Each structure stands twice: as C-alpha cells, then as structure tokens.
C-alpha cells in the first residue's frame, strides 16, 4: 500500500515529526522533512542513516514563516518523489503566560507558525494534490483547540484556528479527492515546553508529580493509521490522550 507513496512533514526532524518520519520510512514510504535549524537536520540524517532508512529520505532547510521557502519545499519533494500523497502539518510552537503579561511578539510567532505557516504550506501542496485528484492533509492540533486552560489561552487560540480552518478545508476539497484529518493530542513527552513551563505545569497542574505522557512514537503510529486508511474511508478527527497513572 505504501509503494511509491510520499509524505511531507513540517518540523519533521525532531519530536513528533521525527518519530513520524521514521515510522513512515520503516513502512517503505518516501519521506520529505524540513526545518530551519541546520543542526537538527544533520542530526536527523545521521539517525536515519544509522537505521538504514536514508535512501527514501529528503531533508530540506526552510522557514515556516517564509512562503517562498515552503513553495520550494513542495517543488523539491515533487521533483524527487514524483507525487505528494500526504502532508502532515506538524510544526508548531507554544508560549504560555497570564493574559495581562503575555509578550505579544510571542503570540505573533505562534500565529505565524501554527496558523499562517500551516495554511501557507497547505496552499502550496494543494495544487499538486488537485492535479493528482487525491491526497491527504493531516493537521496536528491539540486538545487545547477544544478546551481552554489558564495561561494557555493564546496557544489555544492558534489551535482553535487550526481546527476551524481544517473543517472548512475538508468541505472545500473533498470533491477533489483530498482528505483532511485533524489530530487532537494531549501531553506528549518531547522538548516542546521550555524547562520553566514544564516546572510550572508540574507545580500548578500536576500536583508536583509528572503525569503519564504520550510518546512521539505514539503520534507517529496515529499518523500512520490515518494515512493508511482505504480510499473509501477517512478519519476526520481523532483525539489521543495519555492513559493510566
């Protein structure tokens, strides 16, 4: 089923993106990833080579806030692998704080990457998928899109935007053979939070103890499940939560 299929993953060299990329490489997919941190790109290439998974891998340098660079990413992916079957919009940032103390530049950055960058990359991928008359967009949201929490309202606002954008896009492109899915995830063990934010959550939200976390590999498996649905079915929305004590 994965023969000659291609997935493009934003933020695909660390955390959830990297775990997803490795999962798809293991399953025989062509995988294109990018980030704007050269060191992270090189480190991921080393990991893929050590696991014997680099032959179907394309690693590119691009900034989520620069549409010209995103356009080049899609073009390079199509040039190398001849198709673009799945776009996993994974890249995102999060800053947290009280409403009257929030740095608006950080809010701007979250909007630029989490919403505008996501929509901009999708904009570049859609013409390829429309020409193919098939494809799938998978957007990584958060349970914060559905339920707001204290000191997370700015981040939640960006993820709510992802949710509504995805709903509208789904209705728009379904007749062109393009599926749109959204993953709503809770706490995942990655480097997403700063040490300061992690310590705050541990004290204020988790009673001084670390809760059960999802792993990046868990999310990779979820993306794989969605992408490998048969043509006649689509997972529109899926929520994944930690379980246990």
C-alpha positions as a Markdown table, in Angstrom:
| # | Residue | x | y | z |
|---|---|---|---|---|
| 1 | Unk | 0.0 | 0.0 | 0.0 |
| 2 | Unk | 2.9 | 2.3 | 0.7 |
| 3 | Unk | 4.7 | 1.6 | -2.6 |
| 4 | Unk | 5.9 | 4.9 | -4.1 |
| 5 | Unk | 3.8 | 6.9 | -1.7 |
| 6 | Unk | 5.2 | 10.2 | -0.3 |
| 7 | Unk | 4.6 | 12.1 | 2.9 |
| 8 | Unk | 5.8 | 15.6 | 3.6 |
| 9 | Unk | 6.3 | 16.5 | 7.2 |
| 10 | Unk | 6.8 | 20.0 | 8.6 |
| 11 | Unk | 9.0 | 20.1 | 11.7 |
| 12 | Unk | 10.0 | 16.6 | 10.7 |
| 13 | Unk | 13.4 | 16.3 | 12.2 |
| 14 | Unk | 12.7 | 16.4 | 16.0 |
| 15 | Unk | 10.0 | 15.2 | 18.3 |
| 16 | Unk | 6.7 | 14.1 | 16.9 |
| 17 | Unk | 7.8 | 14.9 | 13.3 |
| 18 | Unk | 11.0 | 12.8 | 13.6 |
| 19 | Unk | 9.2 | 9.9 | 15.1 |
| 20 | Unk | 6.5 | 10.0 | 12.4 |
| 21 | Unk | 9.2 | 10.3 | 9.6 |
| 22 | Unk | 11.0 | 7.2 | 10.9 |
| 23 | Unk | 7.7 | 5.3 | 11.1 |
| 24 | Unk | 6.9 | 6.0 | 7.5 |
| 25 | Unk | 10.4 | 5.3 | 6.4 |
| 26 | Unk | 10.2 | 1.9 | 8.1 |
| 27 | Unk | 6.9 | 1.3 | 6.3 |
| 28 | Unk | 8.5 | 1.9 | 2.9 |
| 29 | Unk | 7.2 | 5.4 | 2.2 |
| 30 | Unk | 9.2 | 8.3 | 0.6 |
| 31 | Unk | 9.6 | 10.9 | 3.3 |
| 32 | Unk | 10.4 | 14.6 | 2.9 |
| 33 | Unk | 11.0 | 16.7 | 6.0 |
| 34 | Unk | 12.3 | 20.1 | 6.7 |
| 35 | Unk | 13.2 | 22.6 | 9.5 |
| 36 | Unk | 15.0 | 25.9 | 9.8 |
| 37 | Unk | 17.7 | 24.5 | 12.1 |
| 38 | Unk | 20.6 | 23.1 | 10.1 |
| 39 | Unk | 22.0 | 21.2 | 13.1 |
| 40 | Unk | 18.7 | 19.4 | 13.7 |
| 41 | Unk | 18.5 | 18.5 | 10.0 |
| 42 | Unk | 22.0 | 17.0 | 10.1 |
| 43 | Unk | 21.3 | 15.1 | 13.3 |
| 44 | Unk | 18.2 | 13.5 | 11.8 |
| 45 | Unk | 20.1 | 12.5 | 8.7 |
| 46 | Unk | 22.6 | 10.7 | 10.9 |
| 47 | Unk | 19.8 | 8.9 | 12.8 |
| 48 | Unk | 18.1 | 7.8 | 9.5 |
| 49 | Unk | 21.4 | 6.5 | 8.1 |
| 50 | Unk | 22.3 | 4.6 | 11.3 |
| 51 | Unk | 18.9 | 2.8 | 11.0 |
| 52 | Unk | 19.4 | 2.2 | 7.3 |
| 53 | Unk | 16.4 | 4.4 | 6.4 |
| 54 | Unk | 18.0 | 7.2 | 4.4 |
| 55 | Unk | 17.5 | 6.0 | 0.8 |
| 56 | Unk | 13.9 | 7.3 | 0.7 |
| 57 | Unk | 14.5 | 10.4 | 2.7 |
| 58 | Unk | 14.7 | 14.0 | 1.6 |
| 59 | Unk | 15.8 | 16.6 | 4.2 |
| 60 | Unk | 15.4 | 20.3 | 3.3 |
| 61 | Unk | 16.0 | 23.6 | 5.0 |
| 62 | Unk | 13.1 | 26.0 | 5.2 |
| 63 | Unk | 11.4 | 28.5 | 7.4 |
| 64 | Unk | 7.7 | 28.1 | 8.2 |
| 65 | Unk | 7.1 | 31.8 | 8.1 |
| 66 | Unk | 8.5 | 32.2 | 4.5 |
| 67 | Unk | 6.1 | 31.2 | 1.8 |
| 68 | Unk | 8.7 | 31.2 | -1.0 |
| 69 | Unk | 10.7 | 28.6 | 1.0 |
| 70 | Unk | 7.6 | 26.5 | 1.6 |
| 71 | Unk | 6.9 | 26.6 | -2.1 |
| 72 | Unk | 10.4 | 25.3 | -2.8 |
| 73 | Unk | 9.9 | 22.5 | -0.3 |
| 74 | Unk | 6.8 | 21.3 | -2.1 |
| 75 | Unk | 8.5 | 21.6 | -5.5 |
| 76 | Unk | 11.6 | 19.7 | -4.4 |
| 77 | Unk | 9.5 | 17.0 | -2.9 |
| 78 | Unk | 7.5 | 16.6 | -6.0 |
| 79 | Unk | 10.6 | 16.7 | -8.2 |
| 80 | Unk | 12.4 | 13.9 | -6.2 |
| 81 | Unk | 9.5 | 11.6 | -5.4 |
| 82 | Unk | 7.0 | 12.4 | -8.3 |
| 83 | Unk | 4.0 | 12.6 | -6.0 |
| 84 | Unk | 2.7 | 14.1 | -2.8 |
| 85 | Unk | 0.2 | 11.8 | -1.1 |
| 86 | Unk | 0.2 | 13.1 | 2.5 |
| 87 | Unk | 1.0 | 16.4 | 4.1 |
| 88 | Unk | 1.5 | 16.3 | 7.8 |
| 89 | Unk | 1.3 | 19.8 | 9.2 |
| 90 | Unk | 3.2 | 19.2 | 12.4 |
| 91 | Unk | 5.4 | 22.2 | 13.0 |
| 92 | Unk | 4.3 | 24.4 | 15.9 |
| 93 | Unk | 5.5 | 26.5 | 18.8 |
| 94 | Unk | 3.9 | 27.3 | 22.2 |
| 95 | Unk | 4.3 | 30.1 | 24.7 |
| 96 | Unk | 2.3 | 30.3 | 27.9 |
| 97 | Unk | 1.5 | 33.0 | 30.4 |
| 98 | Unk | -1.1 | 35.3 | 32.0 |
| 99 | Unk | -3.3 | 37.3 | 29.7 |
| 100 | Unk | -2.0 | 40.7 | 31.1 |
| 101 | Unk | 1.7 | 39.7 | 30.9 |
| 102 | Unk | 1.9 | 37.9 | 27.6 |
| 103 | Unk | 4.6 | 39.0 | 25.2 |
| 104 | Unk | 2.6 | 39.8 | 22.0 |
| 105 | Unk | 5.6 | 39.1 | 19.9 |
| 106 | Unk | 5.4 | 35.5 | 21.1 |
| 107 | Unk | 1.7 | 35.4 | 20.2 |
| 108 | Unk | 2.6 | 36.8 | 16.8 |
| 109 | Unk | 5.1 | 34.0 | 16.4 |
| 110 | Unk | 2.6 | 31.3 | 17.3 |
| 111 | Unk | 0.1 | 32.7 | 14.8 |
| 112 | Unk | 2.8 | 32.9 | 12.1 |
| 113 | Unk | 3.9 | 29.3 | 12.6 |
| 114 | Unk | 0.9 | 27.4 | 14.0 |
| 115 | Unk | -1.7 | 29.0 | 11.7 |
| 116 | Unk | -0.4 | 31.1 | 8.8 |
| 117 | Unk | 2.6 | 28.8 | 8.2 |
| 118 | Unk | 0.4 | 25.7 | 8.3 |
| 119 | Unk | -2.1 | 27.3 | 5.9 |
| 120 | Unk | 0.7 | 28.5 | 3.6 |
| 121 | Unk | 2.3 | 25.1 | 3.3 |
| 122 | Unk | -1.1 | 23.6 | 2.6 |
| 123 | Unk | -1.7 | 26.2 | -0.1 |
| 124 | Unk | 1.5 | 25.0 | -1.8 |
| 125 | Unk | 0.6 | 21.4 | -1.5 |
| 126 | Unk | -3.0 | 21.6 | -2.7 |
| 127 | Unk | -2.3 | 22.2 | -6.4 |
| 128 | Unk | -0.2 | 19.0 | -6.6 |
| 129 | Unk | -2.9 | 17.0 | -4.9 |
| 130 | Unk | -5.7 | 18.5 | -7.0 |
| 131 | Unk | -3.7 | 17.6 | -10.2 |
| 132 | Unk | -3.3 | 14.0 | -8.8 |
| 133 | Unk | -7.0 | 14.0 | -7.8 |
| 134 | Unk | -6.0 | 12.5 | -4.5 |
| 135 | Unk | -4.1 | 13.4 | -1.3 |
| 136 | Unk | -4.5 | 13.9 | 2.4 |
| 137 | Unk | -3.8 | 16.8 | 4.7 |
| 138 | Unk | -3.2 | 15.8 | 8.4 |
| 139 | Unk | -3.1 | 18.8 | 10.8 |
| 140 | Unk | -1.6 | 18.4 | 14.2 |
| 141 | Unk | -3.8 | 20.4 | 16.6 |
| 142 | Unk | -4.2 | 20.0 | 20.4 |
| 143 | Unk | -6.9 | 19.3 | 22.9 |
| 144 | Unk | -6.3 | 23.0 | 23.7 |
| 145 | Unk | -8.3 | 23.7 | 20.5 |
| 146 | Unk | -11.4 | 22.4 | 22.2 |
| 147 | Unk | -10.8 | 23.3 | 25.9 |
| 148 | Unk | -9.1 | 26.4 | 27.1 |
| 149 | Unk | -6.9 | 26.4 | 30.2 |
| 150 | Unk | -5.5 | 29.2 | 32.4 |
| 151 | Unk | -2.3 | 30.6 | 30.9 |
| 152 | Unk | -2.7 | 28.7 | 27.7 |
| 153 | Unk | -5.3 | 30.9 | 26.0 |
| 154 | Unk | -3.0 | 32.3 | 23.4 |
| 155 | Unk | -1.7 | 28.9 | 22.3 |
| 156 | Unk | -5.3 | 27.6 | 22.4 |
| 157 | Unk | -6.4 | 30.4 | 20.1 |
| 158 | Unk | -4.0 | 29.3 | 17.5 |
| 159 | Unk | -5.0 | 25.6 | 17.7 |
| 160 | Unk | -8.7 | 26.5 | 17.6 |
| 161 | Unk | -7.9 | 28.3 | 14.4 |
| 162 | Unk | -6.3 | 25.1 | 13.0 |
| 163 | Unk | -9.5 | 23.2 | 13.9 |
| 164 | Unk | -11.8 | 25.6 | 12.1 |
| 165 | Unk | -9.5 | 26.0 | 9.1 |
| 166 | Unk | -9.4 | 22.2 | 8.8 |
| 167 | Unk | -13.2 | 21.9 | 8.9 |
| 168 | Unk | -13.7 | 24.4 | 6.2 |
| 169 | Unk | -10.9 | 23.0 | 4.1 |
| 170 | Unk | -12.3 | 19.5 | 4.4 |
| 171 | Unk | -15.6 | 20.7 | 3.0 |
| 172 | Unk | -13.8 | 22.6 | 0.2 |
| 173 | Unk | -11.6 | 19.8 | -1.2 |
| 174 | Unk | -13.5 | 16.6 | -0.6 |
| 175 | Unk | -14.9 | 16.5 | -4.1 |
| 176 | Unk | -11.4 | 16.7 | -5.5 |
| 177 | Unk | -10.3 | 13.5 | -3.8 |
| 178 | Unk | -8.5 | 15.2 | -1.0 |
| 179 | Unk | -9.0 | 14.1 | 2.6 |
| 180 | Unk | -8.5 | 16.4 | 5.7 |
| 181 | Unk | -7.8 | 15.0 | 9.1 |
| 182 | Unk | -7.1 | 16.6 | 12.5 |
| 183 | Unk | -5.2 | 15.1 | 15.4 |
| 184 | Unk | -6.1 | 16.4 | 18.9 |
| 185 | Unk | -3.4 | 15.4 | 21.3 |
| 186 | Unk | -2.7 | 16.0 | 24.9 |
| 187 | Unk | 0.6 | 15.9 | 26.7 |
| 188 | Unk | 3.5 | 14.3 | 24.7 |
| 189 | Unk | 7.0 | 13.7 | 26.0 |
| 190 | Unk | 9.0 | 16.0 | 23.7 |
| 191 | Unk | 11.1 | 19.2 | 24.0 |
| 192 | Unk | 8.1 | 21.3 | 23.2 |
| 193 | Unk | 7.8 | 23.0 | 26.5 |
| 194 | Unk | 10.6 | 25.1 | 28.0 |
| 195 | Unk | 12.1 | 23.9 | 31.3 |
| 196 | Unk | 10.3 | 26.9 | 33.0 |
| 197 | Unk | 6.9 | 26.0 | 31.6 |
| 198 | Unk | 7.4 | 22.3 | 32.4 |
| 199 | Unk | 8.2 | 23.2 | 36.0 |
| 200 | Unk | 5.2 | 25.5 | 36.2 |
| 201 | Unk | 2.8 | 22.8 | 34.9 |
| 202 | Unk | 4.3 | 20.2 | 37.3 |
| 203 | Unk | 3.7 | 22.5 | 40.3 |
| 204 | Unk | 0.4 | 24.1 | 39.3 |
| 205 | Unk | -1.3 | 21.4 | 37.2 |
| 206 | Unk | 0.2 | 18.0 | 38.1 |
| 207 | Unk | 0.4 | 18.2 | 41.9 |
| 208 | Unk | 4.2 | 18.1 | 41.9 |
| 209 | Unk | 4.4 | 14.8 | 40.0 |
| 210 | Unk | 4.9 | 14.0 | 36.4 |
| 211 | Unk | 1.8 | 12.6 | 34.8 |
| 212 | Unk | 1.6 | 9.8 | 32.2 |
| 213 | Unk | 2.8 | 11.2 | 28.9 |
| 214 | Unk | 2.2 | 10.1 | 25.3 |
| 215 | Unk | 5.4 | 9.5 | 23.3 |
| 216 | Unk | 6.3 | 10.9 | 20.0 |
| 217 | Unk | 6.2 | 7.4 | 18.6 |
| 218 | Unk | 2.6 | 7.1 | 19.7 |
| 219 | Unk | 1.7 | 10.1 | 17.5 |
| 220 | Unk | 3.7 | 8.6 | 14.6 |
| 221 | Unk | 1.5 | 5.5 | 14.8 |
| 222 | Unk | -1.6 | 7.6 | 14.8 |
| 223 | Unk | -0.5 | 9.5 | 11.7 |
| 224 | Unk | 0.3 | 6.1 | 10.0 |
| 225 | Unk | -3.1 | 4.8 | 10.9 |
| 226 | Unk | -4.8 | 7.8 | 9.4 |
| 227 | Unk | -2.7 | 7.8 | 6.2 |
| 228 | Unk | -3.2 | 4.1 | 5.6 |
| 229 | Unk | -7.0 | 4.2 | 5.6 |
| 230 | Unk | -8.5 | 2.7 | 2.4 |
| 231 | Unk | -9.6 | 5.1 | -0.3 |
| 232 | Unk | -13.3 | 4.8 | 0.7 |
| 233 | Unk | -12.8 | 5.9 | 4.3 |
| 234 | Unk | -11.3 | 8.9 | 6.2 |
| 235 | Unk | -10.5 | 9.6 | 9.8 |
| 236 | Unk | -11.7 | 13.2 | 10.1 |
| 237 | Unk | -10.8 | 13.9 | 13.7 |
| 238 | Unk | -9.0 | 11.8 | 16.3 |
| 239 | Unk | -8.2 | 12.5 | 19.9 |
| 240 | Unk | -5.4 | 10.8 | 21.7 |
| 241 | Unk | -4.9 | 11.1 | 25.4 |
| 242 | Unk | -2.5 | 9.5 | 28.0 |
| 243 | Unk | -4.0 | 6.7 | 30.0 |
| 244 | Unk | -3.2 | 5.3 | 33.4 |
| 245 | Unk | -1.4 | 6.5 | 36.4 |
